[in-house]
Amino acid sequence: MKRKNKRLSMISAAFLAICAAMALILAAFEDNIVFFYSPTEIINNELQANQRLRLGGLVEEGSVQRATGSPIITFNVTDLITTVPITFKGILPDLFREGQGIVAEGNFRGGKFFATEVLAKHDENYMPKEIAEALKKSGKWKGAENALPQTK
């Protein structure tokens, strides 16, 4: 082989190796991507039953139900337009209570959200940006006019 052909074949092999590495990295990230939805978006979108997603909103007043002797807790999350029932098996965060913002991670099947993790806001000033935007979009957000949600 000529020197020029060797150089061209080496460059081609390096390019193919980089492309293969990028394809593997993207395939690994695809499994870990979790999309965020408000209750209205979850009801309006067609989602796969096993798709991992995050649902954010406010815990509806009077909706928290705990079965006696069971770790299963059911409650509703709302964006003040639509309400989605959530079933969670486990221990809720200490800051979890009715009327406050939460983010639940899990999947949506048969009109219910099955959460594997529930995150509650950590102080009275914090609300995830996505939840605040969904509540503002609904026209029912009662946050301070000049206050912007903090993100951490």
PyMOL commands that set and color helices and strands:
alter all, ss='L'
color gray80, all
select helices_A, chain A and resi 3-32+39-44+129-138
alter helices_A, ss='H'
color red, helices_A
select strands_A, chain A and resi 35-37+53-59+65-66+72-78+83-89+101-109+112-120
alter strands_A, ss='S'
color yellow, strands_A
deselect
rebuild
show_as cartoon
